[in-house]
Amino acid sequence: MVSGAQDFGARCRLDTGHAARLAIMIEELVTNLVEHGGIGAHGVVELVLTQEEGVIAIALSDTGVAFDLRAVD
């Protein structure tokens, strides 16, 4: 996933600092999914990065357990 974010940054001609921050964000999102989302060894994570008019959008979906804030004390 991180290498995909790095490739995306290169294709979009992000400067080094922005590309590094994007890679860190993706790494943190995926790490949280694995550690807290119950993904498991056979889980699937899909990452879609897009850029339009200077704005980067991150869409992330997974097959882990859904989080329900109402269930938290």
VMD Tcl script that draws the C-alpha trace (Angstrom):
set ca {
  {0.00 0.00 0.00}
  {2.77 2.42 0.90}
  {4.59 1.77 -2.37}
  {1.31 2.43 -4.19}
  {1.00 5.76 -2.37}
  {4.59 6.59 -3.32}
  {3.90 5.75 -6.97}
  {0.77 7.91 -6.87}
  {2.78 10.80 -5.41}
  {5.34 10.49 -8.18}
  {2.66 10.40 -10.90}
  {1.01 13.49 -9.41}
  {4.39 15.21 -9.11}
  {4.05 15.80 -5.38}
  {7.08 17.32 -3.73}
  {9.10 15.07 -1.46}
  {7.51 16.33 1.77}
  {3.92 15.91 0.59}
  {4.66 12.49 -0.88}
  {6.21 11.36 2.42}
  {3.21 12.62 4.42}
  {0.81 10.82 2.08}
  {2.77 7.56 2.51}
  {2.72 7.96 6.31}
  {-1.06 8.58 6.32}
  {-1.67 5.46 4.22}
  {0.63 3.38 6.42}
  {-1.18 4.55 9.58}
  {-4.64 3.90 8.10}
  {-3.74 0.37 7.03}
  {-1.95 -0.37 10.32}
  {-5.07 0.70 12.24}
  {-7.24 -1.53 10.05}
  {-5.04 -4.53 10.74}
  {-4.60 -3.88 14.46}
  {-8.13 -2.77 15.33}
  {-10.41 -3.75 12.45}
  {-10.23 -7.51 12.64}
  {-9.00 -7.86 9.05}
  {-7.20 -11.16 9.61}
  {-4.83 -12.99 7.28}
  {-7.40 -13.38 4.51}
  {-8.92 -9.92 4.75}
  {-9.02 -7.51 1.83}
  {-8.09 -3.84 1.89}
  {-8.79 -1.66 -1.13}
  {-7.14 1.74 -1.51}
  {-8.09 4.27 -4.17}
  {-6.18 7.54 -4.48}
  {-7.36 10.29 -6.80}
  {-6.29 13.83 -7.49}
  {-8.42 16.52 -9.04}
  {-7.70 20.22 -9.14}
  {-4.93 19.92 -6.57}
  {-7.01 17.94 -4.06}
  {-6.09 14.36 -3.14}
  {-8.89 12.03 -2.08}
  {-8.29 8.79 -0.18}
  {-10.91 6.03 -0.32}
  {-10.23 2.99 1.82}
  {-12.45 -0.05 2.24}
  {-11.90 -3.36 3.97}
  {-13.52 -6.62 4.97}
  {-12.90 -6.11 8.69}
  {-15.38 -5.67 11.50}
  {-17.45 -2.48 11.27}
  {-16.95 0.03 14.09}
  {-20.11 1.21 15.80}
  {-19.52 4.24 18.00}
  {-22.84 3.59 19.76}
  {-21.37 0.38 21.19}
  {-18.59 2.27 22.99}
  {-19.13 3.15 26.65}
}
mol new
graphics top color blue
foreach p $ca { graphics top sphere $p radius 0.5 }
foreach p [lrange $ca 0 end-1] q [lrange $ca 1 end] { graphics top cylinder $p $q radius 0.2 }
display resetview
